[in-house]
Amino acid sequence: MNTNHAGAQDVTVGVVGDGFGALHIYANAIYLGFRPDQIGIFGKNLIPTSTYQRFAWNLGQTVLRSEAESHFLPADWPTFSQIDAWSRIDPTPLFRSAIRKFNPGVPDIMAEAQVVSEALGWRERVLGGTYVGWVVREPGPPAHFSLYDDDANLLGRAKHLMLAPGHGPLSFPGIYGQAREDPRMADRIVQAYEPKQYYRGGRYLVVGSGIASVNEWANAIEAGAQCIALRRNPHPEEQDLNVPRCLFDGSGIDAFQGLSFDQRVDFLTHVVRGTAPKRRAWGSIVRSGRDQGLFEEVIGTVTDIQPGPAGLKVSLRMYDGAEVPPIDVTGIVCGTGFVKSAFAIPVIRRLCQTYDVPVERERIKLKTNCGVPPLDRPDSRLAAMGLISNTVVPNADTIAGLKYQARRFVGDCARAENLRPRPFQSRLGLQVSLAHQSAKAIRQIRKTPQLA
């Protein structure tokens, strides 16, 4: 953690947040020609991958769902599959990428992110030593934003500002949240992204059918525990990425933005509802678990949770409406993701309430450039990225989506500042140097088995 609270700093481009989105903004701003001292990352994590790594560890995730284009170098070339192939002198990633079956290993992509952050001086540009609590629009001149912590201490000022707070709190919908508030059961109900341990011989109810839930099915079976997979949808969708692949390119995003706000929210509700990629390794684990009596699927909903002899006693209503006798389980794992409401993140909630930012269905009605009305202006941008912006960029909570947003925001800032761009030769040299350092780092890491 950064504990440096030395005076507030003024920057041209600021970011509220210190994770993947912030790293993309930082790398692309330097690549385009901004100096490091013109950029401020307002947060406290000196390692931009720390939050994600914690979630990945808790989930037991080994590969990313994204593919070759999704990585942290500012330019697209080389792709991650090319870096992987070069680092290990192995053409397999190139062939897998050609048929859309390449998934970067978590250790590999984290190594690249670490190389990019260290090579570009990320640590020196993490400012404030704490999280931003308040964002205040200052009319100027020049127009800018003042950033304060929760105790109203000034952290710094930025002429252009990107809101990249990451995901909201973990979601425990309905009856799961109510049961978790009971101290007799609280430690028996956990989120897929929280620390947990499966005990051999235990019996666990895993809620959901998305990628987090499928990960937990495999984790429970491999630990020798019985897994009951509970899902509401009798026909879950299998999907390689978290939204249809066509929405990962510019034309698809443009088409999505052509819909009305309500149509976009309804569309996301339909396509982001627990889809999971089909993976051969997961399938073999589940089949083995089923053969050993360690895995079964139930289609229905939980109607009641009470303390029980094994830990919890759970009542279920089946998909056809039939009630079944209560079952004893050791614990419940919720693969229910994150709270998507804009009001769930304090700094965003305060901004919306203070400046009457338009919010509908608990989502900010952003402009098509991800600008936050009524505060965003061409000479002093205020934009949002990540999950809070996926009503504009449907894949905004992916590495590829974050890069898409970062490039466009940094480009707008450069035009507003009449920035003299970094010469082509310098940009090429920077990209090649980062790619070379990444390949060197990946070469030291054991190759992660592909799941597809």
C-alpha positions as CSV (number, residue, x, y, z in Angstrom):
1,M,0.0,0.0,0.0
2,N,1.1,3.5,-0.7
3,T,1.2,5.5,2.5
4,N,2.6,8.7,1.0
5,H,0.2,11.5,1.9
6,A,2.5,14.4,0.9
7,G,0.6,17.3,-0.6
8,A,-2.1,17.2,-3.2
9,Q,-1.0,17.0,-6.8
10,D,-2.3,18.5,-10.0
11,V,-2.4,16.4,-13.1
12,T,-3.8,16.7,-16.6
13,V,-5.2,13.1,-16.8
14,G,-6.5,11.5,-13.6
15,V,-8.1,8.2,-12.8
16,V,-10.3,7.3,-9.9
17,G,-9.3,3.7,-9.3
18,D,-6.1,1.7,-9.3
19,G,-6.8,-1.6,-11.1
20,F,-6.9,-2.9,-14.7
21,G,-8.8,0.1,-16.1
22,A,-6.3,2.6,-14.6
23,L,-3.4,0.6,-15.9
24,H,-4.8,0.8,-19.4
25,I,-5.4,4.6,-19.1
26,Y,-1.8,5.0,-17.9
27,A,-0.1,2.8,-20.5
28,N,-2.1,4.4,-23.4
29,A,-1.5,7.9,-22.2
30,I,2.3,7.4,-22.1
31,Y,2.2,5.6,-25.4
32,L,0.4,8.5,-27.0
33,G,2.7,11.2,-25.6
34,F,1.7,12.3,-22.1
35,R,4.5,12.5,-19.6
36,P,4.2,10.3,-16.4
37,D,4.0,13.5,-14.3
38,Q,0.9,14.6,-16.2
39,I,-1.0,11.4,-15.1
40,G,-2.3,10.7,-11.7
41,I,-3.7,7.3,-10.4
42,F,-5.8,8.2,-7.4
43,G,-5.9,5.1,-5.2
44,K,-3.5,3.1,-3.0
45,N,-2.6,-0.2,-4.8
46,L,1.0,-0.1,-6.0
47,I,0.3,-3.4,-7.9
48,P,-2.6,-2.8,-10.3
49,T,-3.4,-6.5,-10.5
50,S,-3.8,-7.0,-6.7
51,T,-7.6,-7.0,-6.6
52,Y,-8.0,-9.3,-9.6
53,Q,-5.4,-11.7,-8.3
54,R,-7.2,-12.0,-5.0
55,F,-10.5,-12.8,-6.8
56,A,-8.7,-15.3,-9.2
57,W,-7.0,-17.0,-6.2
58,N,-10.3,-17.3,-4.3
59,L,-12.0,-18.7,-7.4
60,G,-9.2,-21.1,-8.3
61,Q,-9.1,-19.5,-11.8
62,T,-6.1,-20.6,-14.0
63,V,-6.9,-19.1,-17.4
64,L,-8.6,-16.0,-18.6
65,R,-11.9,-16.2,-20.5
66,S,-10.6,-13.6,-23.0
67,E,-8.3,-14.3,-25.9
68,A,-5.2,-13.1,-27.7
69,E,-6.3,-9.4,-28.1
70,S,-6.9,-8.9,-24.4
71,H,-3.7,-7.9,-22.7
72,F,-2.0,-4.8,-21.4
73,L,0.4,-3.6,-24.1
74,P,-0.9,-0.3,-25.4
75,A,-1.0,-1.4,-29.1
76,D,-2.6,-4.6,-30.4
77,W,0.5,-6.1,-32.0
78,P,1.9,-8.4,-30.9
79,T,-1.1,-10.3,-29.6
80,F,-0.8,-12.3,-26.4
81,S,-0.8,-15.6,-28.3
82,Q,2.2,-14.3,-30.3
83,I,4.0,-13.2,-27.1
84,D,3.3,-16.6,-25.6
85,A,4.5,-18.5,-28.7
86,W,7.7,-16.5,-28.8
87,S,8.5,-16.7,-25.1
88,R,8.2,-20.5,-25.1
89,I,9.2,-21.2,-28.7
90,D,6.0,-23.1,-29.1
91,P,3.5,-22.4,-32.0
92,T,0.6,-24.0,-30.3
93,P,-0.9,-20.7,-29.0
94,L,-1.0,-19.4,-32.6
95,F,-3.0,-22.3,-33.8
96,R,-5.3,-22.2,-30.8
97,S,-5.8,-18.5,-31.4
98,A,-6.7,-19.0,-35.0
99,I,-9.6,-21.2,-34.0
100,R,-10.5,-19.0,-31.0
101,K,-9.4,-21.7,-28.5
102,F,-6.5,-19.8,-26.9
103,N,-7.0,-18.5,-23.3
104,P,-4.1,-16.7,-21.6
105,G,-2.9,-18.2,-18.3
106,V,-3.6,-16.0,-15.3
107,P,0.1,-16.1,-14.2
108,D,1.2,-15.1,-17.7
109,I,-1.2,-12.1,-18.1
110,M,-0.4,-10.9,-14.6
111,A,3.3,-11.1,-15.4
112,E,2.8,-8.9,-18.5
113,A,0.7,-6.4,-16.4
114,Q,3.5,-6.3,-13.9
115,V,6.1,-5.6,-16.6
116,V,4.1,-2.8,-18.1
117,S,3.4,-1.1,-14.7
118,E,7.1,-1.3,-13.6
119,A,8.5,-0.3,-16.9
120,L,6.3,2.8,-17.2
121,G,6.7,3.9,-13.6
122,W,3.2,3.1,-12.2
123,R,4.2,3.2,-8.6
124,E,5.4,6.8,-8.7
125,R,2.1,7.9,-10.1
126,V,-0.2,6.3,-7.5
127,L,-1.3,9.4,-5.6
128,G,-3.1,10.1,-2.4
129,G,-2.5,6.8,-0.6
130,T,-6.3,6.2,-0.2
131,Y,-9.5,5.8,-2.2
132,V,-11.4,8.8,-3.6
133,G,-14.5,9.6,-1.7
134,W,-15.7,12.7,-3.5
135,V,-15.4,14.2,-6.9
136,V,-16.1,18.0,-7.2
137,R,-16.5,19.9,-10.5
138,E,-14.5,23.2,-10.4
139,P,-15.5,25.8,-13.1
140,G,-12.0,27.2,-13.3
141,P,-10.6,28.5,-15.5
142,P,-9.5,26.1,-16.5
143,A,-12.3,23.7,-15.7
144,H,-11.1,20.7,-13.7
145,F,-12.0,18.3,-10.9
146,S,-10.9,18.3,-7.3
147,L,-10.6,14.9,-5.6
148,Y,-11.2,14.3,-1.9
149,D,-11.0,11.3,0.4
150,D,-13.9,10.2,2.7
151,D,-12.7,12.7,5.3
152,A,-12.8,15.6,2.9
153,N,-9.0,15.9,2.6
154,L,-7.9,17.1,-0.8
155,L,-6.0,14.4,-2.7
156,G,-5.4,16.3,-6.0
157,R,-6.9,17.9,-9.0
158,A,-7.3,16.7,-12.6
159,K,-8.3,18.5,-15.7
160,H,-9.7,15.3,-17.3
161,L,-10.9,12.4,-15.1
162,M,-11.8,8.8,-15.7
163,L,-13.9,6.9,-13.2
164,A,-12.6,3.4,-13.0
165,P,-13.7,2.2,-9.5
166,G,-13.9,-1.5,-10.6
167,H,-16.8,-3.8,-9.6
168,G,-19.2,-3.0,-6.8
169,P,-19.7,-5.2,-3.7
170,L,-20.2,-8.9,-4.0
171,S,-23.9,-9.9,-4.6
172,F,-25.9,-12.0,-2.1
173,P,-29.4,-11.7,-3.6
174,G,-32.6,-12.2,-1.7
175,I,-32.7,-15.1,0.7
176,Y,-28.9,-15.6,0.6
177,G,-28.2,-12.1,1.9
178,Q,-30.9,-12.5,4.6
179,A,-29.4,-15.8,5.8
180,R,-25.8,-14.4,5.8
181,E,-26.9,-11.7,8.2
182,D,-27.8,-14.4,10.8
183,P,-24.6,-15.0,12.9
184,R,-25.5,-18.7,13.2
185,M,-25.1,-19.2,9.4
186,A,-22.9,-16.3,8.2
187,D,-19.7,-18.3,7.8
188,R,-21.6,-21.0,5.9
189,I,-22.7,-18.8,3.1
190,V,-19.9,-17.4,0.9
191,Q,-19.4,-15.8,-2.5
192,A,-17.5,-17.6,-5.2
193,Y,-15.0,-14.7,-5.2
194,E,-14.4,-14.9,-1.4
195,P,-11.9,-17.2,0.4
196,K,-13.3,-20.6,1.0
197,Q,-12.3,-24.2,1.7
198,Y,-14.1,-27.4,0.6
199,Y,-13.8,-30.3,3.0
200,R,-13.7,-33.9,1.8
201,G,-17.0,-35.6,2.6
202,G,-18.8,-32.2,2.8
203,R,-21.9,-31.3,0.8
204,Y,-22.1,-27.9,-0.8
205,L,-24.8,-26.1,-2.7
206,V,-23.3,-24.0,-5.6
207,V,-25.8,-21.4,-6.8
208,G,-25.6,-20.2,-10.4
209,S,-24.5,-21.5,-13.8
210,G,-22.0,-18.9,-14.9
211,I,-18.2,-19.2,-15.1
212,A,-17.7,-18.6,-11.4
213,S,-20.1,-21.4,-10.5
214,V,-18.6,-23.8,-13.0
215,N,-15.2,-23.1,-11.5
216,E,-16.6,-24.0,-8.0
217,W,-18.2,-27.2,-9.3
218,A,-14.7,-28.4,-10.3
219,N,-13.1,-27.1,-7.1
220,A,-15.6,-28.9,-4.9
221,I,-15.3,-32.2,-6.8
222,E,-11.5,-32.1,-6.8
223,A,-11.5,-31.6,-3.0
224,G,-13.6,-34.8,-2.7
225,A,-16.8,-32.9,-1.6
226,Q,-20.3,-33.4,-2.9
227,C,-21.5,-30.6,-5.2
228,I,-25.2,-29.8,-5.8
229,A,-25.3,-27.4,-8.7
230,L,-28.4,-25.2,-8.4
231,R,-29.6,-23.1,-11.3
232,R,-32.9,-21.4,-12.2
233,N,-32.6,-21.7,-16.0
234,P,-33.3,-25.2,-17.4
235,H,-31.4,-24.3,-20.6
236,P,-28.3,-22.4,-19.6
237,E,-26.4,-20.8,-22.5
238,E,-22.8,-21.7,-23.3
239,Q,-20.8,-18.7,-24.5
240,D,-17.1,-18.4,-24.9
241,L,-17.0,-14.7,-23.7
242,N,-19.2,-12.8,-21.3
243,V,-21.1,-11.2,-24.2
244,P,-21.5,-12.4,-27.8
245,R,-18.2,-12.1,-29.7
246,C,-19.6,-9.7,-32.2
247,L,-19.9,-7.1,-29.4
248,F,-16.1,-7.1,-29.0
249,D,-15.3,-5.1,-32.1
250,G,-16.1,-1.5,-33.0
251,S,-18.9,-2.3,-35.4
252,G,-20.7,-4.4,-32.8
253,I,-20.3,-1.8,-30.1
254,D,-21.6,0.9,-32.5
255,A,-24.7,-1.2,-33.3
256,F,-25.2,-1.7,-29.5
257,Q,-25.0,2.0,-28.9
258,G,-27.7,2.6,-31.6
259,L,-30.2,1.0,-29.3
260,S,-32.2,3.1,-26.7
261,F,-30.9,3.0,-23.1
262,D,-33.8,0.7,-22.0
263,Q,-33.1,-1.6,-25.0
264,R,-29.5,-1.8,-24.0
265,V,-30.2,-2.7,-20.4
266,D,-32.8,-5.3,-21.4
267,F,-30.3,-6.8,-23.9
268,L,-27.5,-7.0,-21.2
269,T,-30.0,-8.7,-18.9
270,H,-30.6,-11.3,-21.5
271,V,-27.0,-12.0,-22.6
272,V,-25.2,-11.6,-19.3
273,R,-27.1,-14.0,-17.2
274,G,-24.8,-16.7,-16.2
275,T,-23.4,-17.8,-19.5
276,A,-20.2,-20.0,-19.3
277,P,-17.7,-21.2,-21.9
278,K,-17.6,-24.9,-22.7
279,R,-14.3,-26.3,-21.5
280,R,-13.2,-29.9,-22.0
281,A,-11.3,-30.1,-18.7
282,W,-14.3,-28.8,-16.7
283,G,-16.5,-31.3,-18.5
284,S,-14.3,-34.3,-17.6
285,I,-14.1,-33.2,-13.9
286,V,-17.9,-32.9,-13.8
287,R,-18.4,-36.3,-15.5
288,S,-16.0,-37.9,-13.1
289,G,-17.8,-36.3,-10.2
290,R,-21.1,-37.5,-11.4
291,D,-19.8,-41.1,-11.8
292,Q,-18.5,-41.0,-8.2
293,G,-21.7,-39.6,-6.8
294,L,-20.2,-36.2,-6.1
295,F,-22.1,-34.1,-8.5
296,E,-25.8,-33.5,-9.2
297,E,-27.8,-30.7,-10.9
298,V,-31.0,-29.2,-9.5
299,I,-33.2,-26.8,-11.4
300,G,-35.1,-24.6,-8.9
301,T,-34.8,-21.9,-6.2
302,V,-34.0,-21.8,-2.5
303,T,-37.0,-20.9,-0.5
304,D,-35.6,-21.1,3.1
305,I,-32.3,-21.5,4.8
306,Q,-31.9,-22.5,8.5
307,P,-29.2,-23.8,10.7
308,G,-28.9,-27.6,10.4
309,P,-27.0,-30.6,11.7
310,A,-24.5,-30.5,8.9
311,G,-24.4,-26.7,9.0
312,L,-27.4,-25.6,7.0
313,K,-30.9,-27.0,6.2
314,V,-32.1,-25.7,2.8
315,S,-35.6,-25.9,1.4
316,L,-36.0,-25.9,-2.4
317,R,-38.8,-25.3,-4.9
318,M,-38.2,-27.1,-8.2
319,Y,-38.6,-25.6,-11.6
320,D,-42.0,-27.2,-12.0
321,G,-43.2,-25.7,-8.7
322,A,-42.9,-28.8,-6.6
323,E,-41.6,-28.4,-3.1
324,V,-39.0,-31.0,-1.9
325,P,-38.1,-32.0,1.7
326,P,-35.3,-29.9,3.2
327,I,-31.8,-31.1,2.5
328,D,-28.7,-30.8,4.8
329,V,-25.6,-29.1,3.3
330,T,-22.3,-28.1,4.7
331,G,-22.3,-24.7,3.0
332,I,-23.6,-22.5,0.2
333,V,-21.4,-20.9,-2.5
334,C,-23.0,-18.0,-4.4
335,G,-21.7,-17.6,-7.9
336,T,-23.9,-14.5,-8.2
337,G,-21.3,-11.9,-9.2
338,F,-21.3,-8.3,-8.2
339,V,-23.9,-5.6,-7.4
340,K,-24.4,-3.7,-10.6
341,S,-26.2,-0.6,-9.2
342,A,-24.3,2.7,-9.6
343,F,-25.3,3.5,-6.1
344,A,-23.4,0.6,-4.6
345,I,-20.0,2.4,-5.1
346,P,-19.9,5.3,-2.6
347,V,-17.9,7.8,-4.8
348,I,-20.3,7.2,-7.7
349,R,-23.4,7.5,-5.6
350,R,-22.2,10.8,-4.1
351,L,-21.4,12.1,-7.6
352,C,-24.8,11.2,-8.9
353,Q,-26.6,12.7,-5.9
354,T,-24.6,15.9,-5.8
355,Y,-24.8,16.8,-9.5
356,D,-28.2,15.2,-10.5
357,V,-26.4,12.7,-12.8
358,P,-29.2,11.0,-14.8
359,V,-29.7,7.4,-13.4
360,E,-32.3,5.0,-14.6
361,R,-32.8,1.4,-13.4
362,E,-29.9,2.2,-11.1
363,R,-27.5,2.6,-14.1
364,I,-26.0,5.9,-15.2
365,K,-27.3,7.1,-18.5
366,L,-23.8,7.8,-20.0
367,K,-23.2,9.5,-23.3
368,T,-22.0,7.3,-26.1
369,N,-18.4,8.4,-25.4
370,C,-18.9,7.1,-21.8
371,G,-19.1,10.7,-20.7
372,V,-20.9,11.5,-17.4
373,P,-23.7,14.1,-17.9
374,P,-24.0,16.9,-17.1
375,L,-20.3,17.2,-16.0
376,D,-18.5,15.9,-19.1
377,R,-17.3,18.5,-21.5
378,P,-14.8,18.4,-24.4
379,D,-12.3,20.6,-22.7
380,S,-12.5,18.8,-19.3
381,R,-13.7,15.2,-19.7
382,L,-15.4,13.1,-17.1
383,A,-16.0,9.5,-18.2
384,A,-16.6,6.1,-16.7
385,M,-15.2,2.7,-17.6
386,G,-15.7,-0.8,-16.4
387,L,-18.9,-2.5,-15.2
388,I,-20.6,0.8,-14.5
389,S,-20.3,1.7,-18.2
390,N,-21.4,-1.6,-19.9
391,T,-24.7,0.1,-21.0
392,V,-22.5,1.9,-23.5
393,V,-19.7,-0.6,-24.1
394,P,-21.2,-4.1,-23.5
395,N,-17.8,-5.8,-22.8
396,A,-16.6,-2.9,-20.6
397,D,-15.7,-5.2,-17.7
398,T,-13.2,-7.2,-19.8
399,I,-9.6,-6.5,-20.5
400,A,-10.4,-5.9,-24.2
401,G,-13.3,-3.6,-23.3
402,L,-11.2,-1.6,-20.9
403,K,-8.5,-1.1,-23.5
404,Y,-11.2,0.1,-26.0
405,Q,-12.4,2.7,-23.6
406,A,-9.0,3.8,-22.5
407,R,-7.8,4.4,-26.0
408,R,-10.8,6.6,-26.8
409,F,-10.7,8.6,-23.6
410,V,-6.9,9.2,-23.8
411,G,-7.4,10.2,-27.5
412,D,-10.1,12.8,-26.4
413,C,-7.7,14.1,-23.7
414,A,-4.9,14.4,-26.2
415,R,-7.0,16.4,-28.7
416,A,-8.3,18.7,-25.9
417,E,-4.7,19.4,-24.9
418,N,-3.4,19.7,-28.4
419,L,-0.8,17.1,-27.4
420,R,2.1,16.6,-29.6
421,P,2.0,12.9,-30.2
422,R,4.9,10.6,-29.5
423,P,6.8,9.9,-32.8
424,F,6.0,6.7,-34.5
425,Q,9.5,5.3,-34.0
426,S,9.3,6.0,-30.3
427,R,5.9,4.3,-30.0
428,L,7.2,1.3,-31.9
429,G,10.3,1.1,-29.7
430,L,8.2,1.3,-26.6
431,Q,5.8,-1.4,-27.7
432,V,8.6,-3.7,-28.8
433,S,10.5,-3.2,-25.6
434,L,7.4,-4.0,-23.5
435,A,6.6,-7.1,-25.6
436,H,10.2,-8.3,-25.2
437,Q,10.2,-7.8,-21.4
438,S,6.9,-9.5,-21.2
439,A,8.1,-12.5,-23.2
440,K,11.2,-12.7,-21.0
441,A,9.0,-12.7,-17.8
442,I,6.6,-15.3,-19.2
443,R,9.5,-17.6,-20.1
444,Q,10.2,-18.1,-16.4
445,I,6.6,-19.2,-15.7
446,R,5.4,-22.8,-16.0
447,K,2.9,-23.1,-18.8
448,T,-0.7,-23.2,-17.7
449,P,-2.8,-26.0,-19.2
450,Q,-5.5,-24.9,-21.5
451,L,-9.1,-25.8,-20.5
452,A,-10.7,-25.8,-24.0
